[in-house]
C-alpha cells in the first residue's frame, strides 16, 4: 500500500476537489456532444468509462499501482466495446485525462519495475486505441491521437517529477550528513567541557583532603556527578551521529548569541535580542540554540532582505529552553517554504535532542522559526 494510512494534506485535498470538478464538467459536456451527434444512448459507454477512470484517479494515493492498472484495464475494455458496437471511440477526453493523472502518479512514486510495467501496459492500450481508430473518420482519429498524446505527456511529466523528487531527497540527505559531520566536530568540545569541570573539582578535592578531610565525600560526589553528566552528554552527541558553512563556536553561550546578532544587525536590519536572566544550559543545547538562530538570521538575509526588523527571543523554564526568531517581511515577497534545506539539518538535530522545531508564517505576519529544547535531552536508544 502507498499512503492510505497517511492523513491527506490540505493542498492535496484541494487538487482532488478541482480534479473532480473538471472531470464532472467534462463528462457532462462530452455526454451532451455525443448525444447531439450520435443520438440515442451512445453517450452511456463514454460516461461509464470516464466516471470509472475518474474515480480511480481521485483515489490514486490509496494504491498507485492498483489504480493505474485498473484504469488501463477500464480503458482497454472501453476500446474493445466501442469498436465492436460501433460506438464513439474510447477512451474519451475525460478518461484520457484521468489516465494521465494515474500515469503521472504511478511514474512519479512507484518502484522502477512497477513503473516499467505500467508504462508497458499503457503503451499497449495506446496502440490498441490507435488500431481501433483505423480506418475511421477524422473525429475518431482525433480522439485516439488525444489519448496517445495525453498518455505520453503524462509519462514525461511523471519522469520529470520523479527526477526532481530524487534530487530533493539527495539534497536533504547531504544537508543531514553535513549536520552530522558538524556534530562530530562539536563532540570534542562537549566532552572537553565536562572533563574540564571534573579536573577542577579533582584539584579542589586535593586541597579539601588536606584542610577539611570530612568534606572529601561531598567533593567526590560532585566529581561523580560531573562524570555522569560527561558520559550522558557524550552518549547524546554520539546518538546524534548515528549515521555517520561555518561551525558553531565551541561554547556558544549568551555572549556568542549577542555577537551573532550584532554581526547580523551591521548588515542593515535591526535585531532585538531577548535573553532570560538564567542563561546557563548544557553545551549541546547551547550549540543547537546558536545554530537555530544562525540559520534563521541567514534565511532572513537571503530570502527577506526587505524585512525592517527581526526579533530573537530566548526563554527558559525549569525543563526547557525556547527560542523564536521572527521577522516582519511582507508575505508577497516570501517564497513558499522559505528556509529550505538549512532547517532540515536543524530539525534533525533538535528532534534527536528530544525537542521540536517549527517554521512558517508568523501570527502577526512575517516569518517565524521557533524551537523548544529540553534541558535534559532524551538518551538515544
Kinemage of the C-alpha trace (Angstrom):
@kinemage 1
@onewidth
@group {chain A} dominant
@subgroup {mainchain}
@vectorlist {calphas} color= white
{ca unk a 1} P 0.000 0.000 0.000
{ca unk a 2} L 1.152 3.561 -0.617
{ca unk a 3} L -0.294 6.268 1.533
{ca unk a 4} L -3.650 5.022 2.755
{ca unk a 5} L -2.514 5.381 6.352
{ca unk a 6} L -1.354 8.973 5.928
{ca unk a 7} L -3.640 11.956 6.559
{ca unk a 8} L -4.468 13.899 3.431
{ca unk a 9} L -2.770 17.272 3.166
{ca unk a 10} L -4.951 20.365 2.584
{ca unk a 11} L -3.181 21.060 -0.718
{ca unk a 12} L -3.811 17.501 -1.911
{ca unk a 13} L -7.497 17.748 -0.974
{ca unk a 14} L -7.823 20.997 -2.944
{ca unk a 15} L -6.184 19.424 -6.000
{ca unk a 16} L -8.541 16.436 -5.842
{ca unk a 17} L -11.581 18.699 -5.484
{ca unk a 18} L -10.514 20.675 -8.565
{ca unk a 19} L -9.885 17.455 -10.490
{ca unk a 20} L -13.317 16.165 -9.509
{ca unk a 21} L -14.976 19.340 -10.774
{ca unk a 22} L -13.035 19.167 -14.057
{ca unk a 23} L -13.964 15.506 -14.538
{ca unk a 24} L -17.643 16.149 -13.775
{ca unk a 25} L -17.830 19.110 -16.156
{ca unk a 26} L -16.026 17.123 -18.852
{ca unk a 27} L -18.397 14.166 -18.511
{ca unk a 28} L -21.461 16.394 -18.843
{ca unk a 29} L -20.032 18.239 -21.844
{ca unk a 30} L -18.915 15.027 -23.615
{ca unk a 31} L -22.260 13.307 -22.990
{ca unk a 32} L -24.086 16.279 -24.466
{ca unk a 33} L -21.811 16.381 -27.510
{ca unk a 34} L -22.136 12.632 -28.190
{ca unk a 35} L -25.885 12.722 -27.701
{ca unk a 36} L -26.212 15.591 -30.186
{ca unk a 37} L -24.048 13.956 -32.849
{ca unk a 38} L -24.704 10.227 -32.389
{ca unk a 39} L -28.118 10.304 -30.766
{ca unk a 40} L -29.750 7.682 -28.553
{ca unk a 41} L -27.721 6.197 -25.744
{ca unk a 42} L -24.364 6.323 -27.500
{ca unk a 43} L -23.057 8.533 -24.700
{ca unk a 44} L -23.512 5.883 -21.983
{ca unk a 45} L -20.272 3.960 -22.637
{ca unk a 46} L -18.168 7.120 -22.543
{ca unk a 47} L -19.888 8.276 -19.350
{ca unk a 48} L -19.413 4.928 -17.595
{ca unk a 49} L -15.767 4.532 -18.653
{ca unk a 50} L -14.943 8.161 -17.913
{ca unk a 51} L -16.578 8.027 -14.477
{ca unk a 52} L -14.806 4.787 -13.547
{ca unk a 53} L -11.346 6.060 -14.503
{ca unk a 54} L -12.028 9.462 -12.889
{ca unk a 55} L -12.932 7.816 -9.581
{ca unk a 56} L -9.740 5.755 -9.743
{ca unk a 57} L -7.747 8.936 -10.375
{ca unk a 58} L -9.264 10.587 -7.296
{ca unk a 59} L -8.317 7.653 -5.031
{ca unk a 60} L -4.933 7.025 -6.667
{ca unk a 61} L -2.923 7.540 -3.458
{ca unk a 62} L -4.533 4.537 -1.797
{ca unk a 63} L -2.575 2.254 -4.106
{ca unk a 64} L -0.908 3.790 -7.137
{ca unk a 65} L -0.137 0.504 -8.867
{ca unk a 66} L -3.632 -0.971 -8.482
{ca unk a 67} L -5.444 2.221 -9.524
{ca unk a 68} L -3.192 2.709 -12.573
{ca unk a 69} L -3.651 -0.932 -13.640
{ca unk a 70} L -7.418 -0.745 -13.110
{ca unk a 71} L -7.646 2.496 -15.100
{ca unk a 72} L -5.766 0.980 -18.026
{ca unk a 73} L -7.974 -2.129 -17.845
{ca unk a 74} L -11.127 0.016 -17.999
{ca unk a 75} L -9.694 1.885 -20.995
{ca unk a 76} L -8.842 -1.385 -22.773
{ca unk a 77} L -12.352 -2.772 -22.239
{ca unk a 78} L -13.910 0.505 -23.400
{ca unk a 79} L -11.793 0.453 -26.584
{ca unk a 80} L -12.892 -3.099 -27.360
{ca unk a 81} L -16.593 -2.426 -26.681
{ca unk a 82} L -16.658 0.792 -28.686
{ca unk a 83} L -15.009 -0.915 -31.666
{ca unk a 84} L -17.311 -3.954 -31.513
{ca unk a 85} L -20.545 -1.983 -31.021
{ca unk a 86} L -19.642 0.838 -33.433
{ca unk a 87} L -19.855 3.475 -30.690
{ca unk a 88} L -17.814 6.651 -30.240
{ca unk a 89} L -14.185 5.632 -29.881
{ca unk a 90} L -12.739 5.273 -26.399
{ca unk a 91} L -11.167 6.352 -24.193
{ca unk a 92} L -12.857 9.731 -24.374
{ca unk a 93} L -11.380 13.059 -23.213
{ca unk a 94} L -12.276 12.602 -19.535
{ca unk a 95} L -10.968 9.043 -19.370
{ca unk a 96} L -7.793 10.152 -21.156
{ca unk a 97} L -7.197 12.980 -18.670
{ca unk a 98} L -7.907 10.695 -15.720
{ca unk a 99} L -5.493 8.098 -17.101
{ca unk a 100} L -2.899 10.848 -17.441
{ca unk a 101} L -3.312 11.664 -13.729
{ca unk a 102} L -2.931 7.981 -12.830
{ca unk a 103} L 0.142 7.669 -15.053
{ca unk a 104} L 1.860 10.736 -13.575
{ca unk a 105} L 1.180 9.455 -10.065
{ca unk a 106} L 2.499 5.974 -10.861
{ca unk a 107} L 5.632 7.074 -12.722
{ca unk a 108} L 6.492 9.603 -10.028
{ca unk a 109} L 6.153 7.366 -6.969
{ca unk a 110} L 6.251 3.657 -7.777
{ca unk a 111} L 9.402 1.475 -7.715
{ca unk a 112} L 11.209 1.227 -11.079
{ca unk a 113} L 9.956 -2.239 -12.028
{ca unk a 114} L 6.347 -1.218 -11.362
{ca unk a 115} L 6.841 1.962 -13.402
{ca unk a 116} L 8.091 -0.161 -16.306
{ca unk a 117} L 5.064 -2.443 -16.000
{ca unk a 118} L 2.626 0.486 -16.002
{ca unk a 119} L 4.441 2.110 -18.941
{ca unk a 120} L 4.373 -1.122 -20.966
{ca unk a 121} L 0.674 -1.680 -20.247
{ca unk a 122} L -0.097 1.926 -21.108
{ca unk a 123} L 1.786 1.666 -24.400
{ca unk a 124} L -0.209 -1.472 -25.266
{ca unk a 125} L -3.521 0.276 -24.544
{ca unk a 126} L -2.439 3.304 -26.600
{ca unk a 127} L -1.521 1.014 -29.509
{ca unk a 128} L -4.900 -0.736 -29.216
{ca unk a 129} L -6.647 2.626 -29.332
{ca unk a 130} L -4.755 3.610 -32.474
{ca unk a 131} L -5.600 0.320 -34.193
{ca unk a 132} L -9.282 0.568 -33.259
{ca unk a 133} L -9.464 4.047 -34.791
{ca unk a 134} L -8.367 2.900 -38.271
{ca unk a 135} L -9.969 3.185 -40.720
{ca unk a 136} L -12.114 5.890 -39.212
{ca unk a 137} L -13.230 9.463 -39.575
{ca unk a 138} L -11.055 12.448 -38.699
{ca unk a 139} L -13.005 12.945 -35.460
{ca unk a 140} L -12.461 9.333 -34.364
{ca unk a 141} L -8.766 9.521 -35.208
{ca unk a 142} L -8.565 12.761 -33.247
{ca unk a 143} L -9.864 11.019 -30.106
{ca unk a 144} L -7.208 8.311 -30.437
{ca unk a 145} L -4.451 10.879 -31.025
{ca unk a 146} L -5.608 12.897 -27.998
{ca unk a 147} L -5.392 9.767 -25.831
{ca unk a 148} L -1.906 8.928 -27.133
{ca unk a 149} L -0.603 12.476 -26.637
{ca unk a 150} L -2.001 12.850 -23.108
{ca unk a 151} L -0.583 9.468 -22.067
{ca unk a 152} L 2.855 10.218 -23.489
{ca unk a 153} L 2.819 13.664 -21.878
{ca unk a 154} L 1.877 12.087 -18.539
{ca unk a 155} L 4.836 9.691 -18.752
{ca unk a 156} L 7.203 12.601 -19.427
{ca unk a 157} L 5.762 14.760 -16.612
{ca unk a 158} L 5.888 11.848 -14.176
{ca unk a 159} L 9.530 11.159 -15.070
{ca unk a 160} L 10.473 14.814 -14.612
{ca unk a 161} L 8.734 14.995 -11.228
{ca unk a 162} L 10.418 11.730 -10.196
{ca unk a 163} L 13.827 13.203 -11.037
{ca unk a 164} L 13.052 16.399 -9.104
{ca unk a 165} L 11.919 14.371 -6.070
{ca unk a 166} L 15.119 12.308 -6.200
{ca unk a 167} L 17.184 15.467 -6.394
{ca unk a 168} L 15.355 16.972 -3.404
{ca unk a 169} L 15.885 13.809 -1.348
{ca unk a 170} L 19.569 13.756 -2.274
{ca unk a 171} L 19.998 17.385 -1.268
{ca unk a 172} L 18.213 16.834 2.039
{ca unk a 173} L 20.430 13.829 2.782
{ca unk a 174} L 23.567 15.857 2.023
{ca unk a 175} L 22.350 18.507 4.455
{ca unk a 176} L 21.771 15.884 7.149
{ca unk a 177} L 25.208 14.392 6.591
{ca unk a 178} L 26.831 17.817 6.767
{ca unk a 179} L 24.989 18.462 10.021
{ca unk a 180} L 26.244 15.198 11.488
{ca unk a 181} L 29.821 16.000 10.469
{ca unk a 182} L 29.426 19.334 12.212
{ca unk a 183} L 28.188 17.492 15.289
{ca unk a 184} L 31.284 15.311 15.145
{ca unk a 185} L 33.421 18.429 15.497
{ca unk a 186} L 31.330 19.529 18.441
{ca unk a 187} L 31.650 16.172 20.226
{ca unk a 188} L 35.172 17.042 21.338
{ca unk a 189} L 34.044 20.383 22.727
{ca unk a 190} L 31.116 18.859 24.647
{ca unk a 191} L 33.258 16.206 26.312
{ca unk a 192} L 36.098 18.662 26.986
{ca unk a 193} L 33.652 20.989 28.762
{ca unk a 194} L 32.617 18.312 31.245
{ca unk a 195} L 36.093 16.842 31.754
{ca unk a 196} L 37.487 20.282 32.500
{ca unk a 197} L 34.918 20.612 35.267
{ca unk a 198} L 35.909 17.211 36.653
{ca unk a 199} L 39.581 18.203 36.605
{ca unk a 200} L 38.891 21.402 38.528
{ca unk a 201} L 36.881 19.509 41.145
{ca unk a 202} L 39.611 16.850 41.475
{ca unk a 203} L 42.205 19.552 42.114
{ca unk a 204} L 39.896 21.100 44.680
{ca unk a 205} L 39.465 17.702 46.362
{ca unk a 206} L 43.196 17.512 46.994
{ca unk a 207} L 43.069 20.809 48.833
{ca unk a 208} L 39.974 19.777 50.770
{ca unk a 209} L 41.592 16.485 51.780
{ca unk a 210} L 44.454 18.331 53.430
{ca unk a 211} L 42.418 21.014 55.192
{ca unk a 212} L 38.958 19.529 55.883
{ca unk a 213} L 39.004 15.771 55.324
{ca unk a 214} L 35.388 15.428 56.445
{ca unk a 215} L 34.274 17.244 53.264
{ca unk a 216} L 36.055 14.836 50.887
{ca unk a 217} L 32.984 12.582 50.354
{ca unk a 218} L 30.955 15.625 49.277
{ca unk a 219} L 33.661 16.657 46.802
{ca unk a 220} L 33.933 13.123 45.431
{ca unk a 221} L 30.162 13.046 44.931
{ca unk a 222} L 30.461 16.189 42.851
{ca unk a 223} L 33.153 14.596 40.703
{ca unk a 224} L 30.972 11.515 40.262
{ca unk a 225} L 28.021 13.660 39.165
{ca unk a 226} L 30.225 15.559 36.717
{ca unk a 227} L 31.462 12.252 35.291
{ca unk a 228} L 27.896 11.030 34.854
{ca unk a 229} L 26.982 14.281 33.072
{ca unk a 230} L 30.011 13.908 30.783
{ca unk a 231} L 29.044 10.345 29.893
{ca unk a 232} L 25.433 11.311 29.214
{ca unk a 233} L 26.482 14.254 27.043
{ca unk a 234} L 28.848 12.043 25.061
{ca unk a 235} L 26.113 9.455 24.530
{ca unk a 236} L 23.713 12.117 23.300
{ca unk a 237} L 26.270 13.529 20.888
{ca unk a 238} L 27.107 10.067 19.558
{ca unk a 239} L 23.383 9.383 19.208
{ca unk a 240} L 23.047 12.465 17.039
{ca unk a 241} L 25.779 10.991 14.838
{ca unk a 242} L 24.032 7.636 14.475
{ca unk a 243} L 24.650 7.515 10.669
{ca unk a 244} L 27.899 8.917 10.332
{ca unk a 245} P 29.077 26.628 6.465
{ca unk a 246} L 30.752 27.519 9.452
{ca unk a 247} L 30.642 25.542 12.634
{ca unk a 248} L 29.100 26.991 15.751
{ca unk a 249} L 31.546 28.259 18.383
{ca unk a 250} L 32.824 25.714 20.891
{ca unk a 251} L 30.905 27.409 23.697
{ca unk a 252} L 28.057 29.373 22.088
{ca unk a 253} L 26.551 30.909 25.210
{ca unk a 254} L 24.581 34.167 25.534
{ca unk a 255} L 27.626 36.297 24.731
{ca unk a 256} L 28.058 34.411 21.450
{ca unk a 257} L 24.409 34.975 20.578
{ca unk a 258} L 24.918 38.674 21.207
{ca unk a 259} L 27.910 38.680 18.851
{ca unk a 260} L 25.911 36.805 16.206
{ca unk a 261} L 23.001 39.243 16.435
{ca unk a 262} L 25.338 42.217 16.356
{ca unk a 263} L 27.071 40.943 13.195
{ca unk a 264} L 23.708 40.450 11.503
{ca unk a 265} L 22.459 43.900 12.541
{ca unk a 266} L 25.524 45.501 10.948
{ca unk a 267} L 24.167 44.313 7.577
{ca unk a 268} L 21.343 46.828 7.923
{ca unk a 269} L 18.396 45.047 9.583
{ca unk a 270} L 17.859 45.902 13.289
{ca unk a 271} L 17.653 42.870 15.574
{ca unk a 272} L 16.178 42.817 19.077
{ca unk a 273} L 17.604 40.062 21.291
{ca unk a 274} L 15.820 38.954 24.466
{ca unk a 275} L 17.609 36.574 26.845
{ca unk a 276} L 16.476 35.035 30.150
{ca unk a 277} L 18.098 36.011 33.436
{ca unk a 278} L 19.455 32.494 33.836
{ca unk a 279} L 21.206 31.744 30.539
{ca unk a 280} L 23.081 28.594 31.536
{ca unk a 281} L 22.313 25.279 29.856
{ca unk a 282} L 24.160 22.159 28.650
{ca unk a 283} L 26.704 22.801 25.876
{ca unk a 284} L 24.907 20.611 23.311
{ca unk a 285} L 21.707 22.612 23.924
{ca unk a 286} L 23.627 25.896 23.707
{ca unk a 287} L 25.204 24.843 20.409
{ca unk a 288} L 21.861 23.845 18.916
{ca unk a 289} L 20.279 27.098 20.090
{ca unk a 290} L 23.069 29.085 18.459
{ca unk a 291} L 22.742 27.183 15.175
{ca unk a 292} L 18.968 27.712 15.041
{ca unk a 293} L 19.366 31.467 15.451
{ca unk a 294} L 22.228 31.492 12.942
{ca unk a 295} L 20.189 29.602 10.330
{ca unk a 296} L 17.076 31.744 10.868
{ca unk a 297} L 19.023 35.008 10.511
{ca unk a 298} L 20.780 33.671 7.411
{ca unk a 299} L 17.378 32.912 5.874
{ca unk a 300} L 16.175 36.441 6.635
{ca unk a 301} L 19.202 37.914 4.863
{ca unk a 302} L 18.822 35.538 1.922
{ca unk a 303} L 15.056 35.432 1.429
{ca unk a 304} L 13.629 38.541 3.103
{ca unk a 305} L 16.042 41.466 2.666
{ca unk a 306} L 13.022 43.793 2.772
{ca unk a 307} L 12.407 42.944 6.453
{ca unk a 308} L 12.528 46.081 8.604
{ca unk a 309} L 13.286 44.322 11.891
{ca unk a 310} L 13.941 40.916 13.424
{ca unk a 311} L 13.154 39.763 16.961
{ca unk a 312} L 15.134 36.957 18.621
{ca unk a 313} L 13.541 35.814 21.885
{ca unk a 314} L 15.091 33.159 24.130
{ca unk a 315} L 13.182 31.935 27.174
{ca unk a 316} L 13.842 29.302 29.795
{ca unk a 317} L 11.932 27.400 32.443
{ca unk a 318} L 12.940 24.502 34.683
{ca unk a 319} L 12.676 21.883 31.942
{ca unk a 320} L 13.370 23.537 28.584
{ca unk a 321} L 14.758 26.430 26.569
{ca unk a 322} L 12.593 28.059 23.892
{ca unk a 323} L 13.796 30.270 21.060
{ca unk a 324} L 11.847 32.136 18.394
{ca unk a 325} L 13.157 34.252 15.523
{ca unk a 326} L 10.509 36.429 13.837
{ca unk a 327} L 10.886 38.955 11.013
{ca unk a 328} L 8.329 41.419 9.659
{ca unk a 329} L 8.882 40.950 5.916
{ca unk a 330} L 5.686 41.341 3.849
{ca unk a 331} L 4.175 37.989 2.729
{ca unk a 332} L 4.186 38.625 -1.062
{ca unk a 333} L 7.991 38.673 -1.117
{ca unk a 334} L 8.297 35.378 0.699
{ca unk a 335} L 8.524 32.175 -1.381
{ca unk a 336} L 6.642 29.123 -0.166
{ca unk a 337} L 8.571 27.029 2.316
{ca unk a 338} L 11.267 29.635 2.912
{ca unk a 339} L 14.194 28.257 4.850
{ca unk a 340} L 14.959 25.418 2.504
{ca unk a 341} L 17.358 22.667 3.407
{ca unk a 342} L 19.186 24.520 6.191
{ca unk a 343} L 16.268 23.897 8.533
{ca unk a 344} L 16.283 20.212 7.586
{ca unk a 345} L 19.577 19.829 9.434
{ca unk a 346} L 18.319 21.939 12.336
{ca unk a 347} L 15.195 19.800 12.689
{ca unk a 348} L 17.354 16.656 12.624
{ca unk a 349} L 19.453 17.993 15.493
{ca unk a 350} L 16.529 19.349 17.521
{ca unk a 351} L 14.448 16.185 17.290
{ca unk a 352} L 17.367 13.982 18.312
{ca unk a 353} L 17.714 16.102 21.458
{ca unk a 354} L 14.025 15.459 22.164
{ca unk a 355} L 12.875 18.947 21.118
{ca unk a 356} L 10.607 20.406 18.468
{ca unk a 357} L 11.139 22.919 15.656
{ca unk a 358} L 8.540 24.727 13.545
{ca unk a 359} L 8.902 27.258 10.732
{ca unk a 360} L 6.148 29.149 8.949
{ca unk a 361} L 4.248 32.430 8.660
{ca unk a 362} L 4.170 34.337 11.935
{ca unk a 363} L 0.845 35.085 13.670
{ca unk a 364} L 1.283 38.812 13.047
{ca unk a 365} L 2.820 38.495 9.589
{ca unk a 366} L 6.416 37.900 8.602
{ca unk a 367} L 8.105 34.556 9.165
{ca unk a 368} L 8.761 32.646 12.362
{ca unk a 369} L 11.247 29.930 13.328
{ca unk a 370} L 10.533 28.511 16.785
{ca unk a 371} L 12.132 25.668 18.711
{ca unk a 372} L 11.864 24.128 22.158
{ca unk a 373} L 14.881 22.251 23.551
{ca unk a 374} L 14.645 20.175 26.744
{ca unk a 375} L 17.346 20.876 29.317
{ca unk a 376} L 17.594 17.155 29.957
{ca unk a 377} L 17.711 15.799 26.384
{ca unk a 378} L 16.463 12.293 25.831
{ca unk a 379} L 19.002 9.498 25.809
{ca unk a 380} L 19.455 7.713 22.464
{ca unk a 381} L 18.234 4.146 22.392
